[in-house]
Amino acid sequence: MAEAPSRRLQDDDSRCEAQKELVIFSISDRYLKTLPGAIKFLQIVMSIIVLVCVTSAGPGEAGSYLYLPLSWHLRVYVFINVFCLFISLLSVLLHLTPEIARALDGAVNWSSSFELCLSSVLAFGYLFGASLVASAVDIYCKFEEDVSSWSKQQLIISVVFGYLAVVLHAVSACMAYKRMQALNSLNLLRSSPSRRYSDSAAASSTT
C-alpha cells in the first residue's frame, strides 16, 4: 500500500519534467502595432499587389503574361516578388511569436546586421525587377507591340508599387542600421567606466 503513493509522486514528477521540456508557442499582434511591423505589413501588401498586377497582364482576355513580348523580364520580376514575399511573411511570422521575438531581441546586433543585409538585397532586387518591367513597357509603347492597353496599365501599376516596395525595404535597412549604431554606442558607454578604472589602476600601480 505504501508503494502506491510513491509511484504517484514519481509519475507526477515525470509529468512535471515533461511539461518543462515542452516549448509552447503563442501568437501576439504586438509586433504589427510597431513601426517595423507596420512596414513589414506594407511590404507584404505591396508584394501581393505587384504579383496580382503582373500575372493578370496578358495578350487577350484568356492570355498569360508568359506570352507577352520580353516575357523574361516579367518572369524575373515575378520570381523576385515571390522571393521577397516569402521572406517578408517569414519575418512577420517569426516576430508574431513572442518566444522567438524575445530571442531575436536578445541578439539585437546579430539580427539587426542580418536584417540590414537582407533588406538591402530585397530593395536592390525590387529595383532591378521593376526596372526590367519598366523597360519592357517602354518598348511596348515605342515599337507599338501587340500588347493591350489593359496589360500595359497592369504592368505600369506593378512598376509603381515595385518602386514603393524599394522605398519600404530601404527604410527597413535604415532602421536596422540605426539599431546597430545605437547598440554599439550603448556598448561603448558601458565599457568606458571599466576602461577608466583599469587605466587608473594601472597608473596607480606604476606610481
N, C-alpha and C positions, 0 to 999 in steps of 0.2 A: 504493500500500500504506500510505503514511503517513496518508492521509486517513481510513482506516477507524477507527483508534484515536481520532482526534479526533472523528469522528461519534459513536462510542460514548460518549465523555466528554460530548459535548453532549446526547446522549439521556439519560444518567444525570443530568446537571444538571437537565434539563427535568422528569424524573420526580421528582426531589427537590423541586423547586419546586412541582410539582403536589401532592405529598403534604403539603407545608407548608400549602398553601391549603385542603386538606380539613379539615373540622371533624368530629371523631369524638366522638359522644356515647355515654356509658356510663350504666348504671343501678346505683345503690347504695341499700341499705336503711338506711343510717346515719341518715337523717332520721327514719324511723319509730321509731328507738330513743331519740329525744329527746322531751322533754315536749311541745313544739309539734307534733311529728309524731304522737305518740300521740293528742293532742287532735283533730288533723285526721282521723285514722283513726276515732276515735269519732264525729265529726261525720258521716262518710260512713255508718257503721253506723246511726246514728240516722235519717238521711235515708232509707235503704233500708227500715228498719222502718216508718217513717211512710208511705212510699209503698205498701208492701205492705198495710198495715192499711186505708188509705183506699180503695184500689182494690178490695180484696176485700169491702168492705161493699156491700150492695145488697138490694133487696126480693126475697126468694125465693132459691132456690138458683142460678138462672141469671141473676139480675138484676145490674144495674150500679149503681154509686153515682151515675151521672148521672140515674137515675130516682127518686132519693130526694127527699123534700121539702127545700127550701132547698139544692138541689144546687149552686147557685152558690157557696155557702160552701165546699163541698168542692173545686170546681174551682179556686178561688183558692188554696186550701191546697195542692193538687197542683201548681199552677204554681209557687208559691213554693218548694215542696220540690224540684222538678226543677231549678229555677234554682240553689238552694243546693247541691244535689248536684253539679251540673256545675262550679260554682266550687270546691268542695272537692276534687273529683277533679283539676281542672286545677292547683290549688295543690300537691297532693301529687306529681303527675307532674313539675312543674317542680322541686320540691325533691329528687326522686329522681335527677335528672340532676346529677352533681357540677359540670359546667361551668356550668350555669345557676345552681346553688346558690351557686357562688363569685361569680358576677356579682351575684346578689341580696345576698350578704353584703358585697360591695364598696360597694353603695349601700344601706347599712343604714337611713339616715334616710329615704330615699325609700320603700323597701319597707315599713318599719315604719309610716310615715304612711298608705300605701295599704292595708296590712292592717288598721290601726286603723279607717279609714273603712269598708272592706268588711265587716269582722266586725261592726261596729255596725249596718250596713244589714241584714246577714243575720240578726242577732239580732232586730232590730225586725220583719223580715219573718216570721220564725218565730213571734214573739209575736202578731203580727196574725193570721196564718193559723190558729194553734192556738186563739186566742180565738174566731175565727169558727166553727170546728168545735165548740168547747165550747158556744157559744150555740145552735147547731143541735141538739146533743144535749139541751140543757136544754129546748128547745121540744118535741122528740120526747117527752120524759118528762112534761112538764107537760100537753100537749094530747093525749097518747095517740095520736100519729100512727101510721099503719100502717107501722111500722118494726120489723123483727125484733130480738130481743134480741141475736142474733149481730152484726148491723150496729152496734148501739149499743155493744157491747163493743169491736168493732174500732175504732170512732171514738174511744172513750174512751182506748184504748191509744195511738192515734195522737196524741191531745192530750197525754198524759203524756210520751211521747217527744219531742214537739214542744217542750214546755217544757224538757225536759232539753237539747235542742239549743240553746235560747235561752241556757241557762247556759254551755254549751260555747263558743258563739260570743262570749259576753260575756267569758269567761276569755281567749280569744284576743285580744280587743280590749284587755284589761287588760295582757296580756303585751307586746303591741306598743307600748302607751303607756309601759310601764316601760323597754323597749329605747330608745325615743326619749329618755326622760328621762336614762337612763344615757349615751347618746351625747352629749347636749347638755352634761351635766356634764363629761364627758371632754374635749370641745372647749373648755370654759371653762378647765379645768385646763391644757390645752396652750397656750392663748393668754395665760394670766395672766403667765408669765415674760417673754414678748415685750413685753407691755404695761408691765411693771415696768421692763424695760430701756429702752424708748422714753421712759418718764416720767423715769427717772433721767438719760438722755442729754439730754432737753430741759431738765431742771433745771440740769445742769452747764453747758450751753451758755448759759443765761441768766445764770448767775453768772460 
